[in-house]
Amino acid sequence: MNNLNIIKTIHNYLWNIPLITMILLVGIILSIKLKGLQITKLKEAFFILFKKEKKDKQSISTFQAICISLSATLGAGNITGVAAAVTLGGPGALIWMIITILLGLPIKYAESYLACKYRIINDNKIIGGPYAYIENGLGGKYILLSKSYALFGMLAAILGLGTFIQINGVSDAFKNIFINDIYINNIFGTKLSISSLFIGLIFSFLAYMVILGGTKKIAKYCEILIPVVAFIYISICLFVIIINIKYLPHTIIKIFINSFNKEAFTSGIIGYAIKEGVTKGIFASEAGIGSSAIAISSTEEKDPKKLGLASLGSTFFGTLIICILTGIVIVITDSYNQNLSGISIANYAFITGLKINPKLVSIILFICITIFAFTTIIGWNLYGIKCLNYLTNNKYIYYIYQWIYIMMVFIGAFLNVEPIWNVAEIFNALMIIPNLLAILLLIKKIKNV
């Protein structure tokens, strides 16, 4: 069995009925306990998101923390994740993505609530996130669980979520602009893409310039870039839907029929749609992974309920809306049936849907993907460093980790789509298991607004 088959086997073993059931079940339990706050408290969450506030010198503002959190979810993987889910699982996978994200919203609330309630403050440094509420909330006997989460989070950042998938999406988007790529033979005798080399070098340099500046610098870039690029991308999706509005009713019917009809159940399509929808829904929202709670806990806000609502609101207004619009665009243009993969699916959808110069469309999508991916790279770097700092304060290990991270950004430009998705989702699963166990054990401590 080769390495790719081993990775796929581990992925399929982890992302099976028990884990999928656990995620959905925890979402349902929290929805009942918190009285459906993902719907009833949306208005309040919206106002908390955009409330002006002063921030002190030791921490970042709630809005900056939310932007860092969104930067980690609204990456190239978010768009390619929706495309992959619909392509592999059929249009019905979009419904299961939406269900997963909706059930994930109270999980996001719980993660941020607990991260604020049980954060650790040492030498004016805030240590917060799942590893903190596992240790501080559950006690020393669960220290192995907290250390495991931090280890998996550190590896997830460096081996997939923050590096490979993001830079790979940018590289593919760049190739859609310059179709006639140039290849050269490398020292291993395989062909090397010049465009991938260019993208890898540029992004490695940009990552180096930002991530070594620390939390404050990362927060500053995310605060500026995320709202702008999200608005641009949503506008493009809406233009595609408006231009093709006559096909919208048929598209919605197709999505629902593919999700629940008898043929889907008996043919096994429904199982694959659920699996793809849930896995990509988790990847898009990061609900259950606990990563956004790491950023949220770094703020000066002391009310865990407000931070919980801020996290919930950002996921709803950011991730959920973008996933729905992306999925509709892919189905309405039939791009999921074109034997394409990765960002090329979205590229085909926008070219077909907008009916304007294909090169211009590819350039616009490339700009959006580039900013999404870059903010995700620096956002997940922060997560990885916070996890590393929880495990050790050794400054030499810190710098080694940072240089390896930058190197992985470069390497990711040359990798194939499927194996890097499998690796990323393996680490998703490994972070989810200890995090959800902790949430269930601390569920009595989670209060409604």
C-alpha positions, 0 to 999 in steps of 0.5 A, a space after each residue: 500500500 503506497 502513502 496516498 492509499 494509507 492517507 486515504 484509508 486513515 481519512 475514511 476510517 476517521 470520517 465515518 458514521 461515528 464521528 459524523 453522528 457525534 458532530 451532528 448529535 452535539 449540535 442538536 444537543 446544544 441547539 436544544 440546551 441553548 433554545 435555538 440561539 442560532 436563530 433566535 439570537 442572530 440579530 443580537 449577534 449581528 450588532 455585537 459583531 459591528 459594535 465599536 470598541 476600544 482595545 488595550 495594548 495587550 490584546 486585540 479587539 473583538 472585531 479583529 479576533 472575529 476577522 482572524 477567525 473568519 480569515 481562517 475559514 474564508 480561505 481557498 479551501 472554503 470555495 474549493 470545499 463547496 466545489 468538492 462537496 457538490 462535485 463528489 456528493 452531488 448537489 444534495 451535498 450542499 443541503 448537508 453542508 448547510 445543515 452541518 453549519 447550522 448545527 455547528 453554530 451553537 458549537 461555535 458559541 459553546 467553544 468561544 464561551 468556554 474559551 473566554 470563561 476558562 482562559 489562562 492568563 500568565 505574565 500578561 499573556 492570554 492562553 485560551 482555546 480548547 486546550 485551556 478549557 480542557 485543562 482549566 475546566 476539567 482539571 489536571 487529570 485531563 491534561 493529556 487530552 489538552 496536550 493532544 488537542 494542542 499537538 493536533 492543532 499545531 500539526 493541522 496548521 502546518 500540514 494542511 489547513 493553513 498551508 497546503 490547501 490555501 496555496 494550492 488553490 491560489 496556484 490553480 487559480 493562477 494557472 486558469 489565467 495563464 493556461 499555457 504553463 511552462 514546465 521544467 524537469 527538476 532534480 527528481 526527474 519530474 516536471 515542475 510548474 513555473 507558475 507554481 514555483 512563482 506563486 510558492 515563492 511570492 506567498 512564502 515571502 509574504 507569509 514571512 513578512 507578516 507572521 513574524 510580526 506577531 498577533 497584532 500585525 496579523 489582526 491588522 491585516 485581517 481587519 482590513 482585508 476580510 470585510 473587503 474581499 468577502 463583499 467582493 466575492 458575495 457580489 460576484 456570486 449574486 451577479 451570477 445568480 441574477 444573470 441566471 435567475 430563470 434557472 434558479 427554481 430548477 437549481 433549488 429543486 435539484 439540490 433538494 431532490 438530490 438530498 432526500 429523494 428515494 433514488 438517492 437513498 437506495 443508490 447510496 448517493 445520499 450517504 456520500 452526499 451526507 459524508 461530503 456535506 458534513 466533512 466540507 461543512 465542518 471544514 468551512 465553518 470549523 465548528 467542532 474544531 475549536 480553532 476560532 476559539 483560540 483567536 476569540 479568547 485573545 480579546 479584552 472582552 470579559 463576557 463569554 456570552 458576547 464572545 460566543 454570540 460574536 463567533 456564532 454571528 460571524 460564522 452565519 453571516 460569513 461562512 454560511 452565506 458564502 457556502 450557500 451562494 457558492 453552491 448555488 453558483 456551481 449547481 446553476 452553471 452545471 460546473 460540477 459535471 465538467 470533470 474538473 477539480 479544485 478551484 477550476 470548478 469555481 472558475 468554470 462556474 463564474 465564466 459560464 455564469 457571468 458571460 463576460 471575458 473569461 480571462 477577466 473572470 479568472 483574474 477577478 476570481 484569482 484576486 479573491 482567492 489570493 486574499 482569502 488564502 493569504 489571510 487564512 495562511 496568516 490566521 492559521 499560523 496564529 492558531 499553530 503558534 498558540 498551540 505550540 506556545 501551550 506545549 512549550 515556550 522554547 523560543 528556538 522551537 518557535 522559530 523552527 516552527 515558523 520557518 517550517 511553516 513558511 517552507 510548507 506554504 512553498 511546498 503546497 503550491 506543487 501538491 495534488 488536490 485530493 491527498 492534501 484534502 485528505 490530510 487536512 480532514 484527518 487533522 480536522 477529525 483529530 482536533 474535533 474528537 478531544 474538543 467535542 468530548 470536552 464540550 460534552 463534559 462541560 456542557 452544564 457550564 455553558 449558559 444561554 444569553 
